[in-house]
Amino acid sequence: MLKNFSGRRGVRATSKAAEGLLARFTARTAPRPMVGAADHHAAVERLSASYRAIPAHATVRLAKKTSNLFRARARTDVPGLDVSGLAGVLSVDPVTRTADVQGMCTYADLVDATLAHGLAPLVVPQLKTITLGGAVTGLGIESTSFRSGLPHESVLEMDILTGSGEIVTARPEGEHADLFHGFPNSYGTLGYATRLRIALEEVDAAIALRHLRFHDIETLVTTMGLVVETGEHDGEAVDYLDGVVFSATESYLTLGRRSPLTGPTSDYTGQDIYYRSIQHDGARPRTDLLTTHDYLWRWDTDWFWCSRAFGVQRPMVRRLWPKRFRNSASYWKLIALDHRFDVADRLEARHGRPPRERVVQDIEVPITRTTEFVEWFLREVPIEPIWLCPVRSTGRWPLYPLRPGETYVNVGFWSSVPRAPDDPGATNRLIEAKVTDLQGHKSLYSDSFYDEGEFWSLYGGDTYAALKARYDPRSRLLDLYSKAVRRT
């Protein structure tokens, strides 16, 4: 392990302090045992059997305890698909730098397995509970996306249980290449991935950060574009890139560089809050050092900044809130309770305030239109902070057609606003219209309000129809519009 993380630039972590830090790093990333081929085969058989057992008229859903979707869905008494035994890592090959992973494996477990070899997935979405299959059939993004695209773009092949009940292996070329390219952004409406082979990349033990402050959005976006084009800033390599906007006059880019573990690192799983560490007066960049493990999960402890809704960022509450519950998995459970019992709206009513409209979205617009969108958003929508993450798609994905080679910026905003009495989705509709006007797209993990014609024009309607006819001819699975917009 020390050899793997001695630093690819020839620096060895040999001091006692560095060795202690390395021990802390490895203790946090002890991987679970690999899943054997026989166990995987048995799990796939259980999945297939559970699919056959669901009545033809019933809605097919996964029987899973967690979800990273924010849109509500209709309740059903029909048992879901049995995905037990499909949540592990099958193998990690340090020579070819690839991993075979089951579809329900979380990125937390995958990262633990790969970091033990000095490797990581090319793109690691921000929350530990996100699964490989979920990030591929949906969408994921992170600070390596400016150079590695979206998570599905590092997939080499995948086994998919299709709507017809058949398990096929889809690759970029060959018999099922259409499904391979159409699977991303299909959200389980064409099938479910049981196994994925993905590419990995070398990482160092730590990531050195520079937080650059900007006093206007245009300058930040211009600087971001230059970093994307050159892969550096002020002569220093940039391997990770994202940003946070607190207001029109206070925003930041965070530039990350692979680094050997040669000194003290910060820990944002305790009293300190990561996104607050970004802020400074701008006189000079603020620097920081995190282990690679802690950097990859820097947003999970506070769910970016959304833990403040639960009071977790108040010092007293934070001290009393058990550390093991300070993570996205716990916050999801609280959100699920709120959805079920309307807790937030009841509290608003007690104070004489109207219910709130949930505005939880990630959108992508071309970088040339990003300043316009962010400035418009700050004027029109009372939500802050917002997250920025540049992305370049490396291929053609018909259900989420970003133009290959063009830089887009993901803008993430996750909160709520007062609900208009005559239109519960007024703010979301306003945002959808603006994003479309700027030639962008939005992810479908949350509430959507498009009419059907506009939806299919944005999300590969003709291609999707052909895929549906081939891989789900009896429409056992919901179609994408029904799932994403009608929420049936």
DARA-V773986 format. One record per pair of residues at least 12 apart in sequence whose ideal C-beta (glycine too) atoms are under 10 Angstrom apart, sorted by the first residue. I is the first residue (numbers start at 1). GAP is how many residues later the second one is. Records with the same first field share a line. If there is no record, write none. Layout:
I->GAP, GAP
This chain:
1->21, 22, 24, 25, 28, 114, 115, 116, 117, 204
2->12, 16, 17, 20, 21, 24, 203, 259
3->115
4->22, 90, 111, 112, 113, 114, 115, 198, 199, 200, 201
5->13, 17, 20, 21, 110, 113, 198, 199, 200, 201, 255, 256, 286, 287
6->12, 16, 112, 198, 199, 254, 255
7->197, 198, 199, 251, 252, 253, 254, 255
8->110, 194, 195, 196, 250, 251, 252
9->195, 249, 250, 251
10->250
11->193, 248, 249, 250, 251
12->248, 250
13->12, 192, 193, 247, 248, 249, 250
14->248
15->247, 248
17->244, 245, 246, 247
18->187, 188, 242, 243, 244, 245, 246
19->242
20->244
21->184, 185, 240, 241, 242, 243, 244, 268, 270
22->183, 184, 238, 239, 269
24->237, 241, 243, 267, 269, 270
25->90, 180, 181, 236, 240, 266, 267, 268, 269
26->89, 90, 179, 265, 267
27->266
28->84, 87, 241, 263, 265, 266, 269
29->79, 82, 83, 84, 85, 86, 87, 262, 263, 264
30->82, 83, 85, 86
31->57, 58, 61, 78, 79, 80, 81, 82, 83, 84, 85, 86
32->55, 56, 57, 73, 76, 77, 80, 81
33->55, 56, 80
34->54, 55, 56, 57, 58, 66, 79
35->50, 51, 52, 53, 54, 55, 56, 65, 66, 67, 70, 160
36->52, 54, 55
37->53, 54, 63
39->46, 47, 49, 51, 63
40->45, 46, 48, 50, 60, 62, 119, 154, 155
41->44
42->42, 43
43->39, 40, 41, 42, 43, 44, 45, 59, 60, 61, 151, 152
44->41, 42, 58, 59, 115, 117, 123, 150, 151
45->37, 40, 122
46->35, 36, 37, 38, 39, 40
47->15, 16, 34, 35, 36, 37, 38, 39, 56, 57, 114, 120, 145, 147
48->33, 34, 113, 117, 118, 119, 146
49->32, 33
50->12, 13, 29, 30, 31, 32, 33, 34
51->30, 31, 110, 111, 112, 114, 116, 140, 141, 425
52->113
53->25, 26, 28, 29
54->24, 25, 26, 27, 422
55->23
56->418, 419, 420
57->21, 419
58->18, 19, 20, 21, 418
59->14, 15, 17, 19, 21, 417, 418, 419, 423, 424, 429
60->16, 18, 20, 21, 103, 128, 129, 132, 412, 416, 417, 418
61->12, 13, 15, 17, 18, 19, 20, 127, 416, 417
62->18, 19, 20, 21, 24, 41, 42, 69, 71, 72, 126, 130
63->16, 17, 18, 19, 20, 21
64->16, 17, 19, 20, 22, 23, 40, 67, 70
65->64, 264, 267, 268
66->38, 40, 63, 64, 65, 68, 262, 263, 266, 267, 270
67->62, 64, 67, 265, 268, 269, 378
68->57, 59, 61, 62, 63, 66, 67, 70, 72, 260, 264, 377
69->65, 69, 118, 263, 375, 376, 377, 414, 415, 418
70->262, 265, 269, 288, 290, 291, 344, 373, 375, 376, 377
71->116, 287, 289, 373, 374, 375, 376, 377, 412, 413, 414, 416
72->267, 268, 286, 374, 375, 415
73->266, 405, 410, 413, 414, 415
74->412, 413, 414
75->265
81->80, 107, 111
83->19, 20, 21, 48, 50, 109, 111
84->20
85->17, 19
86->15, 16, 17, 18, 19, 45, 47, 106, 107, 108, 109
87->14, 15, 16, 17, 18, 19, 22, 44, 45, 46
88->13, 14, 16, 17, 18, 21, 22, 25
89->12, 13, 16, 20, 21, 22, 23, 24, 25, 43
90->12, 15, 23, 105, 106, 107
91->22, 106
92->18, 21, 22, 23, 24, 25, 27, 108
93->24, 26, 104, 107
94->20, 22, 23, 24, 25, 106, 108
95->22
96->60, 101, 103, 104
97->17, 20, 21, 22, 25, 101, 102, 103, 104, 105
98->21, 56, 58, 59, 99, 100, 101, 102
99->14, 15, 18, 20, 21, 22, 33, 55, 57, 97, 98, 99, 100, 101
100->56, 57, 58, 59, 95, 96, 97, 98
101->12, 13, 20, 30, 31, 32, 54, 57, 92, 94, 95, 96, 97
102->29, 30, 31, 57, 91, 92, 93, 94
103->28, 29, 30, 31, 33, 34, 55, 56, 57, 58, 89, 90, 91, 92, 93
104->27, 28, 29, 30, 88, 89, 90
105->26, 27, 28, 90, 91
106->21, 22, 23, 24, 25, 26, 28, 29, 223
107->13, 14, 16, 17, 18, 19, 20, 21, 22, 23, 24, 25, 27, 28, 33, 35, 44, 189, 190, 193
108->16, 19, 20, 21, 22, 23, 185, 188, 189, 192, 219, 220, 221
109->19, 22, 23
110->14, 21, 22, 86, 88, 90
111->13, 17, 92, 181, 182, 185, 186
112->181
114->84, 86, 87, 89
115->88, 90, 176, 177, 178, 181
117->83, 85, 86
118->82, 83, 84, 85, 86, 87, 174
119->80, 81, 82, 83, 84
120->24, 80, 81, 82, 83, 172, 173, 176
121->14, 19, 21, 23, 27, 30, 33, 77, 78, 79, 80, 82, 175
122->20, 22, 23, 25, 26, 27, 28, 29, 31, 32, 33, 76, 77, 78, 79
123->12, 17, 18, 19, 20, 21, 22, 24, 25, 26, 27, 28, 29, 30, 31, 75, 78, 268
124->16, 18, 19, 20, 27, 168, 171, 172, 173
125->13, 14, 15, 16, 17, 20, 25, 26, 171, 174
126->14, 15, 16, 17, 116, 170, 171, 172, 173, 174, 177, 178, 202, 261, 263, 286
127->13, 170, 172, 173, 176, 177, 200, 201, 202, 204, 205
128->168, 169, 171, 172, 173, 199, 200, 201
129->171, 198, 199, 200, 201, 202, 203
130->21, 170, 198
131->62
132->19, 20, 23, 26, 61, 63, 64, 66
133->25, 27, 50, 55, 58, 59, 60, 61, 62, 63
134->17, 53, 54, 58, 59, 311
135->15, 16, 17, 20, 49, 58, 61
136->14, 15, 16, 17, 18, 19, 22, 24, 47, 48, 49, 50, 57, 60, 62
137->15, 21, 23, 46, 47, 48, 49, 50, 51, 52, 53, 54, 55, 56, 262
138->12, 13, 14, 46, 47, 48, 49, 50, 262, 305, 306, 307
139->12, 13, 45, 46, 48, 223, 225, 252, 258, 260, 261, 271, 302, 303, 304, 305, 306
140->12, 44, 222, 303, 305
141->101, 221, 223, 246, 248, 249, 250, 267, 269, 271, 302
142->98, 99, 100, 154, 157, 247, 249, 268
143->64, 95, 96, 97, 98, 99, 100, 111, 112, 113, 152, 153, 155, 156, 246, 247, 248
144->57, 95, 96, 97, 98, 112, 152, 245, 247
145->83, 95, 96, 97, 219, 244, 245, 246, 247, 248, 263, 265
146->78, 79, 81, 82, 83, 85, 92, 93, 94, 95, 96, 221, 243, 244, 245, 246, 261, 262, 263
147->54, 81, 84, 91, 92, 93, 94, 243, 244, 245, 247
148->51, 53, 243, 244, 246
149->242, 243, 244, 245, 246, 248, 253, 255
150->34, 35, 214, 241, 242, 243, 244, 245, 247, 250, 252, 260
151->33, 45, 47
152->28, 29, 31, 32, 33, 41, 44, 46, 241, 243, 245, 248
153->31, 45, 46, 238, 239, 240, 241, 242, 244
154->42, 43, 44, 45, 46, 47, 240
155->15, 16, 17, 25, 28, 29, 38, 41, 42, 43, 44
156->15, 16, 24, 40, 41, 42, 43
157->12, 13, 14, 15, 17, 19, 23, 38, 39, 40, 41
158->12, 13, 18, 21, 22, 25, 33, 35, 36, 37, 38, 39, 40
159->32, 33, 34, 35, 36, 37, 38
160->16, 19, 20, 23, 26, 30, 31, 32, 33, 34, 35, 36, 311
161->27, 30, 31, 32, 33
162->14, 17, 28, 29, 30, 305, 308, 309, 310, 311, 314, 315
163->25, 26, 27, 28, 29, 304, 305, 307, 308, 309, 310, 311, 312, 313, 314, 315
164->27, 306, 307, 308, 309, 310, 312, 313
165->26, 307, 309, 311
166->25, 305
167->24, 25, 27, 28
168->12, 23, 303
169->26, 28
170->12, 13, 21, 23, 26, 301
171->26
172->223
176->294, 295
178->220, 285, 288, 289, 292, 293
179->12, 288, 291, 292
180->217
181->214, 215, 216, 217, 218, 279, 282, 286
182->215, 216, 217, 278, 281, 282, 284, 285, 286, 288, 289
183->214, 216, 284, 288
184->211, 213, 214, 215, 216
185->212, 213, 214, 215, 216, 256, 258, 259, 274, 275, 279, 295, 299
186->213, 214, 258, 273, 274, 278, 281, 282, 285, 291, 293, 294, 297
187->212, 256, 257, 258, 290, 291, 293, 296, 297
188->289, 290, 292, 295
189->210, 275, 278, 279, 282, 283, 286, 288, 289, 290, 291, 292, 293, 294, 295
190->209, 274, 277, 278, 280, 281, 282, 287, 289, 290
191->276, 280, 281, 285, 286
192->285
201->38, 57
202->56
203->36, 55, 89, 90, 92, 93
204->35, 53, 54, 55, 56, 57, 87, 88
205->53, 54, 55, 56, 57, 60, 86, 87, 88
206->50, 51, 52, 53, 54, 55, 56, 57, 59, 83, 84, 85, 86, 87, 88, 89
207->32, 33, 49, 50, 51, 52, 54, 58, 81, 82, 83, 84, 85, 86, 87, 88, 89, 91
208->28, 31, 32, 47, 48, 49, 50, 51, 52, 54, 55, 57, 79, 80, 81, 82, 87
209->31, 45, 46, 47, 48, 50, 57, 68, 69, 76, 77, 78, 79, 80, 81, 86, 89
210->23, 24, 26, 28, 42, 43, 44, 45, 46, 47, 74, 75, 76, 77, 78
211->32, 33, 41, 42, 43, 44, 66, 67, 68, 69, 71, 74, 75, 76, 77
212->12, 15, 21, 22, 31, 39, 40, 41, 42, 43, 66, 68, 70, 72, 73, 74
213->33, 37, 38, 39, 40, 65, 66, 67, 68, 69, 70, 71, 72, 73
214->29, 31, 35, 36, 37, 38, 39, 68
215->32, 33, 34, 35, 36, 67
216->32, 33, 34, 35, 155, 159
217->26, 28, 30, 31, 32, 34, 153, 154, 155, 156, 157, 158, 160, 161, 171
218->152, 153, 154, 156, 157
219->32, 152
220->23, 24, 25, 31, 32, 33, 150, 151, 154, 168
221->22, 30, 32, 146, 147, 148, 149, 150, 151, 152, 153, 167, 169, 188
222->145, 148, 149
223->20, 30, 32
224->17, 18, 19, 29, 31, 143, 146, 164, 165, 166, 183, 185
225->142, 143, 145, 165, 182, 184
227->14, 26, 28, 163
228->13, 139, 162, 163, 164, 179, 181
229->178
232->23, 25
233->20, 22, 24, 52
234->21, 51
236->19, 21
237->18, 19, 20, 21
238->15, 16, 17, 18, 19
239->16, 17, 18, 19, 20
240->14, 15, 16, 17, 18, 52, 55, 56
241->12, 13, 14, 15, 147, 148, 149
242->12, 13, 14, 57, 145, 146, 147, 148, 167, 168, 170
243->12, 35, 131, 142, 143, 144, 145, 146, 147, 166, 168
244->31, 34, 35, 60, 61, 140, 141, 142, 143, 144, 168
245->129, 130, 132, 133, 139, 140, 141, 142, 143, 166, 168
246->29, 32, 33, 59, 132, 138, 139, 140
247->131, 137, 138, 139
248->126, 127, 130, 131, 136
249->129
250->29, 30, 32, 134, 135
251->27, 123, 127, 134, 135, 137
252->23, 26, 27, 28, 30, 33, 34, 133, 136
253->25, 32, 135, 137
254->20, 21, 23, 24, 31, 32, 34, 41, 44, 134
255->30, 32
256->32, 34, 36, 39, 42
258->34
259->30, 31, 32, 33
261->28, 29, 30, 31
262->27
263->26
264->25
265->23, 24, 25, 26, 28, 29, 30
266->22, 23, 24, 25, 28, 29, 32
267->23, 24, 27, 34
268->20, 22, 26, 27, 29, 30, 31, 32, 33, 34
269->25, 28, 29, 31, 32, 33, 54, 57, 58
270->31, 48, 49, 53, 56
271->44, 47, 48
272->29, 46
273->28, 29, 32, 34, 35, 39, 40, 45
274->14, 16, 20, 21, 23, 24, 25, 26, 27, 28, 30, 31
275->23, 24, 27, 29, 30, 33, 38, 110, 112
276->26, 29, 37
277->13, 21
278->107
279->106
297->30, 31
299->29, 88
300->26, 27, 28, 29, 31
301->22, 25, 26, 27
302->16, 24, 25, 26, 29
303->23, 24, 25, 26, 27, 28, 29, 32, 111
304->24, 81, 82, 83, 108, 109, 110
305->79, 80, 81, 82, 109, 110
306->22, 25, 29, 54, 108, 109
307->14, 19, 20, 21, 23, 24, 27
308->107
309->22, 25, 26, 29, 35, 105, 106, 107
310->16, 20, 21, 24, 25
312->13, 14, 18, 19
335->23, 25
338->20
339->19
342->13
344->12, 14, 72
345->71, 74
348->68, 70, 71
353->65, 66
354->64, 65, 66, 67
355->61, 63, 64, 66, 69
356->59, 60, 61, 62, 63
357->58, 59, 60, 61, 62, 63, 66, 67, 68, 69, 70, 71, 90
358->56, 57, 58, 59, 61, 66, 67, 69, 70, 88, 89
359->22, 23, 24, 54, 55, 56, 57, 58, 66, 68, 69, 71, 72, 87, 88
360->23, 52, 53, 54, 55, 56, 68, 85, 86, 87
361->22, 50, 51, 52, 53, 66, 67, 70, 71, 74, 81, 82, 83, 84, 85, 86, 87
362->25, 27, 48, 49, 50, 51, 52, 79, 80, 81, 82, 83, 84
363->14, 45, 46, 47, 48, 49, 50, 68, 69, 71, 72, 73, 75, 77, 78, 79, 80
364->25, 26, 27, 29, 36, 38, 44, 45, 46, 47, 71, 74, 75, 76, 77, 78, 79
365->43, 44, 45, 46, 69, 70, 71, 72, 73, 74, 75, 76, 77
366->36, 37, 40, 41, 42, 43, 72, 73, 74
367->21, 23, 24, 25, 39, 40, 41, 42
368->38, 39, 40, 41, 70, 71
369->39, 40, 65, 66, 68, 69, 70, 71
370->18, 20, 37, 38, 39, 40, 41, 68, 70
371->38
372->62, 65, 66
373->36, 38, 58, 61, 62, 64, 65, 67
374->12, 14, 35, 37, 39
376->54, 55, 58, 61, 62
377->34, 36, 53, 54, 57
380->47, 50, 51, 54
381->32, 34, 36, 46, 47, 49, 50, 53
382->33, 34, 35, 36, 45
383->30, 31, 32, 33, 34, 44
384->29, 31
385->27, 28, 29, 30
386->25, 26, 27, 28, 29
387->23, 24, 25, 26, 27
388->21, 22, 23, 24
389->19, 20, 21, 22, 23
390->17, 18, 19, 20
391->15, 16, 17, 18, 19
392->12, 13, 14, 15, 16
393->12, 13, 14, 15
397->63, 66
398->61, 62, 63, 64, 65, 66, 68, 69
399->45, 59, 60, 61, 62, 64, 65, 68, 81
400->41, 42, 43, 44, 58, 59, 60
401->40, 57, 58, 59, 62
402->38, 39
403->36
406->33
408->31, 32, 33
409->31
410->30, 32, 33
411->20, 24, 29, 31
412->31
413->18
414->32
423->26
424->23, 25
425->22, 23, 24
426->23
428->14, 18, 19, 20, 21
429->18, 19, 20, 21
430->19
431->18
432->15, 16, 17, 18, 22, 23, 26
433->16, 17, 21
435->23
436->14, 18, 21, 22
440->18
441->17, 18
442->16
443->41
444->15, 36, 37, 39, 40, 41
445->39
446->38
447->37, 38, 40
448->33, 35, 36, 37, 38, 39
449->36
450->31, 34, 35
451->30, 34
452->29, 30, 33, 34
455->25, 26, 29, 30
456->23, 24, 25
459->21, 22, 25
460->20
461->19, 20
464->15, 16, 17
465->14
467->13
468->12
